[in-house]
Every structure is written in C-alpha cells, then in structure tokens.
Amino acid sequence: MRLRRRAPGPRVTLYSKPGCHLCDDARLVVERVCADLGIGWTEQSILEDPDLLERYGEEIPVVLVDGRQHTFWRVDEARLRSALVRG
C-alpha cells in the first residue's frame, strides 16, 4: 500500500473579495471546520491576482481543498468537514 504525502502548508484555501457577504459566510464556516479539525487554511482576495479575478470573478467565494476546487458560492459545513476527514 502506497501512502500519499501532503505538501506542507494549509489544506484549505478560500478565494474571496472585500465586501462580499457570501465570502463572509464562507469564512465563518471554513474557520469553524478548520479549527475543529486542527487544519490550516488561508484566504486570498481575487482582486490581488488578475488570473484569479478572471477565473473566479463570478464564482466567489471559492474553496479549495488540497489545491482542488471543492465548492463555490455557498459552503456546506458537513460536506467540507467530510472532505477534510476523508482526505
């Protein structure tokens, strides 16, 4: 059996932008789940990166788990928790 190794650093990334109420809601869920599980996370404004703005401008907030898009717009707490526990 081969074990997968994770790259060091946060497992969850939240792409957001200032003034976005859905981003505020998503941040609360991400903070709670990651704190409960002892998992690192980071947040980045899409306004700071033209490529992110072009890619995610209409989908924020966007949540990535281990570098892969997990969800956008609304973050389901149970689904995020399950993805992190499984992964």
Sequence and secondary structure as in RCSB ss.txt:
>XXXX:A:sequence
MRLRRRAPGPRVTLYSKPGCHLCDDARLVVERVCADLGIGWTEQSILEDPDLLERYGEEIPVVLVDGRQHTFWRV
DEARLRSALVRG
>XXXX:A:secstr
       SS SEEEEE TT HHHHHHHHHHHHHHHHHT  EEEEEGGG HHHHHHHTTT SEEEETTEEEEESS 
 HHHHHHHHHH 
